[in-house]
Amino acid sequence: MSCDFNSELIGAYHDGELDPAQKAAVEEHLKVCASCAALLEQMRSLSRRARDPGLYYEAPAYLEARIRGALRAELPKELPHRAQASGSFWKWAALAACLALAAGLLWNTRGNSAQKTIADAVVASHIRSLLATHLFDVPSEDRHTVKPWFDGKIDFSPDVKDLASSGFRLVGGRLDYLQSRPVAALVFQRRLHVINLFVWPSDEGAVKPGVIGSQQGYNVVHWNTAGMTYWAVADIPAAELQQFGELYQK
Amino acid sequence: MDEPVKLRLFEDAMLPHLRAAHNLARWIVKSPQDAEDLVQEAYIKAFRYFEGFQGGNSQAWLLAIVRNTCLTWLRDSRTGLSSVVSFDEHIHRTGEHVRNVEEALVVESDIGSLRDCIEGLPVEYRETVVMRELEGMSYKEIAKTMSVPAGTIMSRLSRGRKRLEDCMGSRA
């Protein structure tokens, strides 16, 4: 007994790949068609047998260790920090963008969506800089060291200030990647807390420092001045971060 | 913000798929030694391309690289050697799985036949059957791994299963 019902649909039914309407149609047909019902039974039997562990080629235990070793051999060996940063920066930066995007999905706060997107990325980048033990490309408390370090690495020159007298000590800078572009990340210390200040050019008008939101104890303060946009993030009270922004903008 | 961090993220995301990667490679190339080497090669490539991973299904992303690595290797080494290795390996495996003689005869003949029949499938059916029946992947996941529409997976599975039934029937 044969039938002209699409046997691919029987397979998709067996695999649980049909939408409810298609599923119901196949079930109706199976009630009246012995050959399709037999085909389904055949598929079920095949799938049962295919689950026999004897058919599954388990990876030998040493393979994982071998691969871990081979991956480590891929890492650059003993490069000076700066060279490593420039060599691996773009690869890493793209990954960072993915992570920032993922972190963004978890961020719930007020503010407009464009600002929210940036704030998401800023917080993700901040957390990453702390986790990754890669806070600096250039560790220095001297703004005359930090500022020139960015020359040739990015297409703008960030305004680097030291606010140590107000309790915000410059400790270094690094390249980071936000909003699909390289940005300057300036790192400050407030007591035992780290402030990341992200800077990149922007054609938006001047905006006074304001708190954009907070998430998981991290506050974000944003302002625009002199053709640059600034995003500060830290786990210090919003008012303190706001103060940092106001001092920096002066 | 450096390579060791990237490595850690990569390993966390991709090493859990080693079991599936090895099984797929082993079924595609049919040789244990080559499968291990190719899985390793695929992992190295995946690490280099890791920035291209946009999130989402990491297993499908990795398996796509494993599959490409294996298919490229197959194309470059059509010498007939792999079928000899696979034959030796089959004898070896049969010995491994003996539980008691009687059970072994029944189970091994059935599972052994199924193994031979899957191995005898053209590679595009073989890999589809392995991903669906052995890995339990969805059409969408398989389609992503192979860069084809899900409808293609549906018809490849249908034809692959038909061939398997015919093959098993001819051995019964």
Interface residues (C-beta under 8 A of the other chain):
Chain A: S7 E8 G11 A12 D15 E17 Q42 M43 L46 S47 R49 A50 R51 D52 G54 L55 Y56 Y57 E58 A59 P60 L63 E64 R66 I67 R68 A70 L71 R72 E74 L75 P76 Q84 A85 S88 W90 K91 W92 A93 A94 L95 A96 C98 L101 A102 R128 S129 A132 H134 R174 D176
Chain B: M1 D2 E3 P4 V5 K6 L7 L9 F10 E11 L15 L18 R19 A21 H22 N23 R26 W27 P32 A35 E36 V39 Q40 Y43 I44 F47 R48 F50 E51 G52 F53 Q54 G55 R93 H97 V107 E108 D110 I111 L114 R115 I118 V129 R132 E133 L134 S138 Y139 A150 M154 S155 L157 S158 R161 K162 L164 E165
